[in-house]
Amino acid sequence: MEIRIDRSWILAMLRLMSILTIQSHVSYGHVGNAAAVFPLQRLGYEVWPVNTVLFSNHAGYPTVKGPVLPAQDVADVIQGIGERNVFSSCEAILSGYLGSVELGEVVLSAVKQVQEANNSALYCCDPVMGDRGKDIYVHPDIPDFIGREVLPKADILIPNHFELETLSGSSLTTTSDIVSATCKLIEVGPDVVIVTSVETSTDDPDTISMLAVSKDKVFKVQTPKLPFDIQPSGSGDLSAALYLAHYLKCKKVDQALAQMVASVYSLLHETLAMKSEEIVLVKAQDMISEPRFKFDVQELSVS
C-alpha cells in the first residue's frame, strides 16, 4: 500500500510550533539559548537555535573559554535556515544578549525575513543590558541601538527593572513610574512589555514582582523573594522564553504572565532546594509544564 504524505499538512503543523531563537550559548549551565531551547521544546515547540557565542560557561565564573561568533557567521546560519524555505512556518523570533551592534543588525534582518514570509510571526526581544548590582555589562552602543532600532520592531519586549530604567532614562521607584515608562515604550513599538525583577519602594521587601503592560491593561504578579546568596544566572532568559511560549498558545497577556511566573518560581525554588549554582532545568523539568507553585494575577488600574 502506498503511503502519501501531505506536505501542506506537515507545514501547517510546523507553523503552529516553530520558534527561531538567536542568543548566546554556554555548554555548562543555563543562560541564553541554553536556558531557552529546552523549556520551549518541553512545551512542544520546534526550536531553531542560532548561537551567537559558544562559551564554556557564563561570565559570572572566574574563567570563560570559547569564541564569539562573527556577525557574518551568524547571518550565514540564518540564511541557511531560510534556504530550507521554512520561514513561513516560523511563529516567532526570540532574541537576547547582543554582543555588538552588527549582531543586532543581523537579528533585525532575520526578523524582517521571517515576517516577510509570515506576517503573523512575532518578534520577542529580551533587551539584555544589565541588572541591579551589575550595572550595564554590554557594549556602550547597545542600549542606544535597542532603543532606536530594536524597540520599534519588537512585538513583545521583556526587560528587567534595571533595563527598563536604562531604556526610559530615569529611576523608576514606584509601580506607577514603571507603568508610565512601559506605556511610553508601547507608543514606540511593542504591543506588550513584560517587566521582570520588579522591586519598588511600596512593595514588601521580601517579595518580588513581574508586570505585564499592554495598550489598555496592566497586570501584576507578586511572589516571595527566594533567599539566594547569589541569584542563578539565566532566569531572565528563561522568563522570556516561557512567556513567549505561553503567549503564542493563549494570546492572553495575563494568562501567559501567570504561567510564566509559576514555572520560573517553581524552577528557582527547586534550584534553591538542591543548592545548585545553576538553574536545575533538567532535574526539575516537570516544573516547566506542571509548576508546583501558582500565583494570582492582579489587574491594576491604568491612569
N, C-alpha and C positions, 0 to 999 in steps of 0.2 A: 504494500500500500504506500502510495506517495504521500509524504507529509509536506505540506506547503506552509511556509512561514510568512505571515502577513507583516511585511516590513513597516507599513504605516502604523500598525497596532503597536509594534515594539517602540517606534519613535514616539508615539503618543504616550506610552507608559514612561519612557525615559524623560519626556518633557515635564512630567509631574515630579521628577525625583532628582534632577541633576543640579549640582552647585559647583561653580568654579571658584576655588579659594586660592588667593595669591598672598602668601605670607612667608615669614621666616620658618625655618625648620631646625629642630635640635634632635639629636639621637638619644640623649639622656634627658629625661624629664618631659614636661608638657607645657610648652609655650608655642605661640604661632600655630602653624599647621599641625604640630604635634599635640596641640590642645584642641584643635577644631575638627580635624578629619574623623577621628574615631567616634566622637559623640554624634556627628552628622550621620555617619554610617550606621551607628547603633539605632538611630531614629528612622532608618530606612532610606536615606538619600544615597544616590550615586554621586560620589565626590571626585572632582578633578583637581587634585592639589598641584599647585605650581609653587615651587620653593624658591625663595629669593636669597637665602643663605643656607649653608649646610654646616651647622655648628655642632660641636660635641655636646654642648650644654648651654644654658642661658648665661648671660653676663654677670649674674649675681655670684658666681663661683670665682675663686681666685684665678683660674685659668680657663681660657676658651680656645679651642682649636677648630680650624676649618675655614673654608672660603666664603667670602661674599661674592655672589654671582654677578657678573656684569649685566647691566640692564639689557643689552642686546641678546644675551643668552636666555634671559627670562622671556623676552619678546619672541625669540625663536621657538621656545617651548609652547607658548600660547598660539603662535602661528601654526605649529604642527597639530595642535588640537583642532584649530579651525579648519585645517585641511582635511579633517575627517568628516566635515560637513555636519557637525553635531551642535553648533551654537544655537540652532533653532530649538534644541531640546533643553537648553540651559535655563533654569528657572531663576537663578540668582548668581551674582558675583559678590564674593566676600573678600575684603582686603583688610590688612592690619598694618604692622610696622613697615614703614618706608625708609630704606637706608639712604635714599638720595632722591632729589627732585626728578632725575632721569628715570628712576624706577617708578616714581609716581606717575610720570607721563605714560609709561608702559601700561600701568594699571588702568588709567583712563582710556587708553587706546583699546584695551581689552573690553572695557565696559561698552565703548562705542560699537565694537564689532559684534558683541553678543546682542546688544539691544537693536542693532540693525537687522539681525537675523530673527530676533524675538522681542518685539516691542513691549511685551509684558514682563520681561526679565527685570528684577530689582537689583539695585546696587546698594549693598550694605557695607558701610565703612566704619571700621574701628579706628579712630584717628589717634593712633598711638603717638604720644609725645612725651609723657612723663607722668609723675604721680607725686602725691604729697610725701615729703621725706626724701624724695629722689630728685625733685625739680625736673627740668627739661633734659632729656637724655638723647634726643635725636639731633641731626644736623640742624644748625640755626636757620636754614632756609625752609625747613619742613613745615613749621607752624603757619608761615605765610602762604606757602603753597597749598596747604589743606584749606585754609580759609578762603583763598582766592580762586583756586581751581577745582578742588575736590568737593567742597561744600555744595556748590550749585548743582552738581551732578549726582549727589547721593540721594537715594530714596529713604534710607534708614541710616542714621548716624548714632554711634554708641560711644560717646566719650565718658571718661570718669569725671568726677567732680573737678579735679585739677585741670584736666584737659578742657572742660567747658569754660573754666575761668580763663585759660590761655586763649581760647577762641574768642571769648567775649571781651577780653582785655580788662577785666575788673574782678575784684574779690566778691564772691557770692556767699554770703554768710547765712541767709535765710532761704526757706523754701520758696518764698515769693521772688527773691532775687534769681533763683535758679529757673523758675518757670518763666520769668520775664526774659532771661537770657536765651532760653531754648526757643521761645516764641520768635525772637529776632533771627535766630538761625533758620527756623522754618520759613520765614519770609524770603530767605535767600535760596533755599533749595529743598531740603529733606521734608518728607511728609511726616516722619516720626523721628523723635530724638529720645533715646534712652540714656539716662544719666546714672552711672553706677557709682558705688562707694560714696554715697552722699552722706555728709555729716554737717549738720547746721547748728547754730547757736541755740536753737529752740528745741532740738531733739534730745532725748535721753542719751547721755554719752556712752551708755552700754549697748546702744543699738546702732545699726547702720541701715541705710535706705537705698532704694532704687526708684527713680521717677521715670514715667513714660509720658511724653507730651506729644500730642498731635495738634492739628489746627483748631480743634474745638474741645478737646478733652485733656485732662491731666489725671494721672493715676500714680499712686504711691504704694510701695510695699516696704514694710519695715521688719527687720529680723534682729535677733540678738547678735551682738558682736562676738565672734569666736575668739577665745584668748590665745591667739598665736603669738609666740615670741617674735617670729618673723613670718609675715604673710607669704604663703607659697606663690611663686610666680605663675602667671598664666591664667589667673581667674578672669581677667578681663577678656582674653582671647576666647576662653570657654563661654563666657556670658554672651559675647557677640554671636558665636556660632549657634548656641542654643536658642537665643531669641529669634534669630533668622529662621532656624528650623521650625520653630513653633508658629511663627507668624505666617510662614508660607502655607502652613496647613490650615490655620484657622482664620487668618486675615483679621484678627481681633487684637487690638493693641493691649488691652488689659489681660486677656486670657493668655497671650504669649508671654507677657511680663510675669504673670503668676507662675506659669510652668517653668520659665527660665530660672526664676529666683528659687523655686522649690528644689530644682536639680542642683544648682550651684551651691546652695547652702548645704544640701544633703551630702554632696561630694566633699565639701570642705569640712563638714562635721566628721565624716569618716576619715579624712586625711589627718585631722587633729587627733582622733581616737587612736589611729595607727602610728602616731608620732612620726609621720613621714615628712620629709623636706619637700617632696613633690606631690602634686595632686594625684590621688590614687584612682585614676581614670579606669584602669583595667580591673583592679581588685574590687572596686565599688561600682562597676559599670551598671548594675541594676538601678542605681540612683539616677541614671540618665533618663530612663524611661518610666521608672516607678519610684520617684523620690520618697524618702521616709518622712520628710517634713513638708508641710504646706502652710502657706500664709495668706491672710486675707488681703485683697486689693482694695484700697481706699480711693474713691474718686474725690478729687479736690475741686473746689470751685475755681473757675477761670475769671480773673479780674483784670 
